[in-house]
């Protein structure tokens, strides 16, 4: 019997792949290099925070999964949470972590295996934003470790990556082009990806 592998990718504009002229983003590139047949759903929405993702998690995932399928969920958010607007963060870091815990709880209730990809850096948001995003990513990693959920770190690696930073700067200050998303896909694939999917 053929394995019915279904993967939902939920999160923000980085999940959607905004800025990529090839319309693949890191999600499409990861899928291209994932062996076997995969039914994938890109549920990334621009400017969304963890609050938004938590709100739509269950209604987005339910119609895309089946009880007899191998259902998976990739979660990636946090960069927008750490943006300062009108003198305050869009989402407090503690609240962002609560939202991640709630999304992971929801995935367990739905019997959907989850993996978390850390928040990418926003180049033009400055050092304070990068510092907050780094700290948030570390807390996310700890939360996932306690819950036995795979976590793939990308924040620090992409902040130091010349392709990511150069493309994002030349584009809109946040989103890279094809090369930057290729770098992010490499990090995801080098992480727990194949092990999580039980693939060779």
C-alpha positions in Angstrom: 0.0 0.0 0.0 1.3 3.5 -0.9 2.1 5.7 2.0 -0.3 8.7 2.1 2.1 11.3 3.5 0.5 14.7 4.0 2.5 17.7 5.2 0.9 21.1 6.2 3.3 24.0 6.4 1.8 26.8 8.6 3.3 30.2 9.4 4.2 33.6 7.9 5.6 35.1 4.7 8.8 33.2 5.0 6.8 29.9 4.9 4.9 31.3 1.9 8.2 32.2 0.2 7.5 35.8 -0.5 10.2 37.4 -2.7 11.2 34.2 -4.5 10.9 34.8 -8.3 10.7 31.1 -8.7 7.7 30.8 -6.4 9.3 27.9 -4.4 10.5 29.4 -1.2 12.3 27.1 1.2 9.2 24.9 1.4 9.1 24.1 -2.3 12.8 23.4 -2.3 12.6 21.1 0.7 9.8 19.2 -1.0 11.7 18.9 -4.3 14.4 17.1 -2.4 12.1 14.9 -0.3 12.0 11.4 -1.8 8.6 9.7 -2.5 5.2 11.1 -3.1 4.1 13.9 -0.7 0.8 15.8 -0.6 1.8 19.2 0.7 -0.1 22.3 1.7 1.6 25.7 2.0 -0.4 27.7 4.6 1.9 30.6 5.0 0.3 34.1 5.2 2.2 37.4 5.1 2.6 39.4 8.3 1.0 36.7 10.5 2.1 36.3 14.1 1.8 33.3 16.3 -1.6 34.6 17.5 -2.9 34.4 13.9 -1.4 31.0 13.3 -2.9 29.6 16.5 -6.3 30.9 15.6 -6.4 29.2 12.2 -4.4 26.1 13.0 -7.2 23.6 13.6 -9.6 24.8 10.8 -6.7 24.8 8.3 -5.4 21.4 9.3 -8.6 19.4 9.8 -9.8 19.3 6.1 -6.3 18.5 4.9 -5.6 15.4 7.0 -7.2 12.0 7.1 -7.4 9.4 9.9 -5.6 6.7 7.9 -2.9 9.0 6.5 0.6 9.9 7.8 -0.3 13.5 8.8 2.5 16.0 9.5 2.7 19.6 10.5 5.6 22.0 10.0 5.3 25.2 12.1 7.4 28.3 11.6 6.7 31.8 13.1 8.1 34.4 15.4 9.8 37.0 13.2 6.7 39.1 13.0 6.0 38.7 16.7 9.3 40.4 17.5 8.6 43.4 15.4 8.1 46.6 17.4 5.1 48.7 16.4 4.0 51.9 18.2 6.5 51.3 20.9 5.4 47.7 21.7 6.2 44.3 20.3 3.4 42.8 18.2 3.4 39.7 20.4 5.3 39.4 23.7 7.9 36.6 23.6 6.3 34.7 26.5 2.9 34.8 24.7 4.6 33.6 21.5 5.9 30.6 23.4 2.5 30.0 24.9 1.1 30.0 21.3 3.7 27.6 20.1 2.9 25.3 23.0 -0.8 25.5 22.2 -0.3 24.7 18.5 1.8 21.7 19.5 -0.9 20.6 21.9 -3.5 21.0 19.1 -1.3 18.9 16.7 -1.2 16.1 19.4 -5.0 16.2 19.8 -5.3 15.9 16.0 -2.7 13.0 15.9 -0.5 15.1 13.6 3.2 14.8 14.1 4.8 18.2 14.4 8.2 19.8 13.5 9.2 23.4 14.3 11.5 25.6 12.1 12.9 28.6 13.9 12.2 32.2 12.9 14.4 33.6 10.1 16.1 37.0 10.7 14.6 40.2 9.2 17.6 42.0 7.9 16.3 45.6 7.9 14.7 45.3 11.4 18.0 46.0 13.1 20.1 44.5 15.8 17.5 44.8 18.5 15.0 42.7 16.5 17.7 40.2 15.7 18.6 39.9 19.4 15.0 39.3 20.3 14.6 36.8 17.5 17.7 34.9 18.6 16.5 34.7 22.2 13.0 33.6 21.1 14.5 30.9 18.9 16.5 29.6 21.8 13.4 29.4 24.0 11.5 27.7 21.2 14.2 25.1 20.9 14.0 24.4 24.7 10.2 24.1 24.6 10.4 21.6 21.7 13.1 19.7 23.5 10.9 19.3 26.5 8.0 18.2 24.4 10.2 15.8 22.3 9.4 17.8 19.1 12.1 18.2 16.5 13.3 21.8 16.2 15.5 23.2 13.3 17.4 26.3 14.1 17.9 28.8 11.3 18.0 32.3 12.9 21.7 32.5 13.6 22.8 30.7 10.5 20.8 32.9 8.2 21.8 36.1 10.0 25.4 35.2 9.1 24.7 34.0 5.6 25.8 36.5 2.9 23.4 35.2 0.3 20.4 35.6 2.7 21.4 39.1 3.9 22.5 40.4 0.5 19.3 39.3 -1.3 17.0 40.5 1.5 18.7 43.9 1.5 18.4 44.2 -2.2 14.8 43.1 -2.2 12.4 44.5 0.5 14.7 44.3 3.5 13.2 41.1 4.9 12.6 38.5 2.2 15.4 37.0 0.1 15.3 35.8 -3.5 15.8 32.2 -4.7 19.3 31.9 -3.3 18.4 32.8 0.2 15.5 30.4 0.3 17.8 27.8 -1.1 20.1 28.4 1.9 17.2 28.0 4.3 16.0 24.8 2.6 19.6 23.4 3.0 19.4 24.1 6.8 16.0 22.4 7.1 17.2 19.3 5.1 20.4 19.1 7.1 18.3 19.2 10.3 15.9 16.5 11.4 13.9 16.4 8.2 14.5 12.9 6.8 14.7 11.4 10.3 11.4 13.0 11.2 9.7 11.7 8.1 11.4 8.3 8.4 12.9 8.7 5.0 16.3 7.4 3.7 
